[in-house]
Amino acid sequence: MLRITEMFEDDKTITLKLDGKLVGTCISHLEEQCFNYKAKTNKTVILDFSGVSYIETDGVRMLESIKDEKLQIVNCPLFIEALLQDLISTDKGGMT
């Protein structure tokens, strides 16, 4: 199960704080939320991974497919950082 808490930063940015496991139907639900904010409201989406305890391979693939300049991942635990190493900017400790 994955809990997603929406935190509106400003008119152009939303942070989605993730807590739990990114598995199963949670993957498509998160993808849909990211798409809705990026495409429909033209917001930059920041995914805060500080509370994520597990991510399935399908979750990694989904993140790879939606990654662009309007999506950032921050506060990755080390094990997730290792899984997402090709997507993470090392100078900020998160995806940019």
LOGU-685687 format. One record per residue (C-alpha): residue number from 1; residue in one letter; x, y, z. Coordinates in nm, 3 decimals, padded with zeros to 5 digits. Example, Ala and Ser with C-alpha at 12.3 -4.5 7.8 and 13.67 -1.06 7.14 Angstrom:
LOGU-685687
 num residuo       u       v       w
   1       A  01.230 -00.450  00.780
   2       S  01.367 -00.106  00.714
//
This chain:
LOGU-685687
 num residuo       u       v       w
   1       M  00.000  00.000  00.000
   2       L  00.116  00.350 -00.083
   3       R -00.008  00.667  00.080
   4       I  00.026  00.981 -00.132
   5       T  00.005  01.317  00.042
   6       E -00.034  01.619 -00.183
   7       M  00.145  01.936 -00.076
   8       F  00.088  02.236 -00.299
   9       E  00.407  02.443 -00.306
  10       D  00.289  02.725 -00.534
  11       D  00.102  02.777 -00.862
  12       K  00.357  02.577 -01.059
  13       T  00.473  02.301 -00.824
  14       I  00.320  02.016 -00.626
  15       T  00.501  01.774 -00.399
  16       L  00.364  01.423 -00.365
  17       K  00.498  01.273 -00.041
  18       L  00.504  00.895 -00.075
  19       D  00.480  00.658  00.222
  20       G  00.479  00.281  00.192
  21       K  00.543  00.039 -00.095
  22       L  00.529  00.126 -00.463
  23       V  00.379 -00.201 -00.588
  24       G  00.088 -00.337 -00.792
  25       T -00.197 -00.098 -00.861
  26       C -00.021  00.176 -00.663
  27       I  00.219  00.214 -00.956
  28       S -00.054  00.298 -01.207
  29       H -00.228  00.523 -00.954
  30       L  00.091  00.725 -00.898
  31       E  00.154  00.741 -01.273
  32       E -00.198  00.873 -01.329
  33       Q -00.158  01.140 -01.061
  34       C  00.176  01.253 -01.207
  35       F  00.026  01.267 -01.555
  36       N -00.276  01.465 -01.436
  37       Y -00.066  01.728 -01.262
  38       K  00.192  01.754 -01.540
  39       A -00.042  01.750 -01.839
  40       K -00.370  01.893 -01.716
  41       T -00.249  02.158 -01.472
  42       N  00.102  02.208 -01.617
  43       K  00.261  02.172 -01.273
  44       T  00.606  02.044 -01.193
  45       V  00.572  01.731 -00.980
  46       I  00.819  01.659 -00.702
  47       L  00.805  01.303 -00.571
  48       D  00.932  01.282 -00.214
  49       F  01.051  00.924 -00.169
  50       S  01.161  00.962  00.195
  51       G  00.882  00.732  00.318
  52       V  00.910  00.462  00.050
  53       S  01.013  00.124  00.191
  54       Y  00.999 -00.084 -00.130
  55       I  00.966 -00.038 -00.505
  56       E  00.888 -00.309 -00.761
  57       T  01.068 -00.333 -01.094
  58       D  00.747 -00.217 -01.265
  59       G  00.762  00.097 -01.049
  60       V  01.115  00.170 -01.167
  61       R  01.006  00.118 -01.529
  62       M  00.710  00.351 -01.482
  63       L  00.935  00.625 -01.340
  64       E  01.173  00.581 -01.633
  65       S  00.883  00.620 -01.878
  66       I  00.738  00.939 -01.723
  67       K  01.067  01.109 -01.631
  68       D  01.104  01.452 -01.789
  69       E  01.183  01.810 -01.692
  70       K  00.849  01.841 -01.508
  71       L  00.919  01.549 -01.271
  72       Q  01.174  01.540 -00.990
  73       I  01.242  01.274 -00.730
  74       V  01.392  01.381 -00.398
  75       N  01.485  01.226 -00.063
  76       C  01.550  00.874 -00.192
  77       P  01.661  00.612  00.059
  78       L  01.992  00.457 -00.049
  79       F  01.838  00.133 -00.178
  80       I  01.599  00.326 -00.405
  81       E  01.878  00.554 -00.516
  82       A  02.067  00.242 -00.627
  83       L  01.764  00.120 -00.827
  84       L  01.713  00.458 -00.990
  85       Q  02.081  00.541 -01.040
  86       D  02.038  00.614 -01.411
  87       L  01.762  00.867 -01.337
  88       I  01.913  01.043 -01.036
  89       S  02.123  01.355 -01.052
  90       T  02.410  01.294 -00.810
  91       D  02.472  01.662 -00.742
  92       K  02.131  01.710 -00.580
  93       G  02.073  01.366 -00.428
  94       G  01.745  01.333 -00.616
  95       M  01.606  01.323 -00.965
  96       T  01.600  01.645 -01.159
//
